[in-house]
């Protein structure tokens, strides 16, 4: 394949530049190495910057001190818990309390104190003309009470430095923001900047517990059905399916992963192996969505292993060693706003795979292959 992007793909290439800042891939190796490494975390890099009242937070890049690298043992590299899968899959909207308990700027601190007591909460968002204008916490109530201002309007006492989350953010992103800011709660906004909920760490814990219980019940029921109906040769039956992945199609991210889980679950594959294969498929799919002009993923499942082959059309990876570093990402602002582009895609694939190869050429695209053994892998956990 000749270097350079074909003429008929120029329109798609423009969209990739918006999603992934693809032009950054063509920097020289020296220039890219001069850029400080980002922190190795699963959520996207960036910190929420408070806007004016009613405006959502914006992202600004941060450059933390480099973490000390440690070589994980085999169990650490392979083990992926169901809870870890859920924080990737579930969204803030799945865990938040909605509709939120709110007050207005003219309400007294005393009335808000009674509101907190009645609903057993420790913070209340303040609205002005149905727009988020501030937030008041139990600490604010205590300070007002100590100074004899408990019967005054809340407006002078509320905090206007509001950090918000979007309802489409993943729970892993929400956990990262709780760790970063140390707040007890975050107001949640939808795509139209309307306040639609409030989320706390407790909400996330309860949400995960409910989903774990439901998954356990579903797994038990399906396992009972499999034991009763599965023929001896079903595990040896080969399944191959091809998936076309479009550039910028964030809404479809995760569908391939879900399909693979369903096939493997029906075969009675061990849950840890199933989750590793699902993560490989998810990360390969999102990499094509964010960083390419589109591509294909071929999944082959037989009695020995699961093979996943991802091929994309340009622009390719300039430095694969940098791309394999945890936290290194060239994702653009759109991908980060949607909760993608944390720089963990390729490292996650390699960590979950028993076999892994990757080749890339500028202008020609990237070819990635990964495999998970159905039986050999079990002995490594």
C-alpha positions, 0 to 999 in steps of 0.5 A: 500500500502506498504511503499517504491517505487516498483522495476518497478518504480525505473527508474521513481523515478530517474527522479523525483529526478532530477525534484523535488529533491524528496530525500529532502522530507525524511529529518527529520522534525527538519532538514527541519524546520531549513531551512530558509523560502523562500519569499512568491512570485508566481515566482520561488525562485532564483535570476539571476546570470550574466554569461560570455558574451553570456551565460544565467543567472543561478539561485541561491537560496536567503533567504529573510527576512520573510514577515508579514503574514496577513489573507486575507478576503473571497474576496481576497481568492476567486477572481482570475482575467483574467489578473492574469490567463494570466500572468501564461499562457503566455510566454516571447516569446508571449510578447517580441519584435522580432527580436530585434534591435541590434548593434555590438561592433565596431559600434559608440555610435553616430550610436547607438544613431541614432538607438535608436532615429529611433526606439524609444527605450532606450536600444540596445543589442550588438552582437559579432559574433552573440553572446550576448556580452553586452548591451548599454542604453540611460544612457550610450549614455548620459555619453559618450556624456557628456564626449566627446566620442560619436563618439567612438566604443561602446565596452568600454561603453557597460555593460557586466553584462547582465541578460537575460530571456529565451523565455519559461519563464512565464510572471509572472516570467518576472514581478518578474525579473523586480521587482527584478532588476529594469531594463528597458529591458531584452534580451531574449535567446532561448534554443540554447542561441541565442538572439531572442528578447527584452522584456520591461514592456510595452511589457508585458502590451500591450500583456496582453491588446491584449489577454484580448480584444481577450478573451472578444470578444470570450466570447461575441460570445460564450455567444450569441451562448449559449443563442440561442442554450443551452437547459434547462437541459444542466447544470444538465448533469454530465461530468466526465473525467479522466486524466493520468499525467506523471512524468516530462511531463512539456510540458503537463502542463495546458492541463487539465486546458484548457479542464475544461475551455472549458467545463465550458465555454460551460455551461455558468459558471461564469468566476470567478468560471471557473478560480478558477477551472482551477487554481486548475486543473493546480496546481494539475497537475503540482504538480504531474509532479514535485513531484511524480512518476505519477498519475491520476486526476478525474474531475466531473462536475454536476449542483452543483459543480466541483470536482477535485481529484488528486492521485499520486504514491509516494514519498509522503509529509513528512510534509503537514503543511510545504507544505501548506506554500506559498513559500515552495518548494522542486522543483529541478533545472530543474523544476525551470529552466522551470518556475515551483516550486514556492511553491505556488501550494497547497496554490493556490489550497486551496485559490481557493477551496470551499472544500479542503482535502489532505492526504499523506503518505511517500512511498504511495503518496498523495491524494488531493480533491478540489471542487468549487460550481457553485452557492454558490461560486458566493455569496462570491466574 
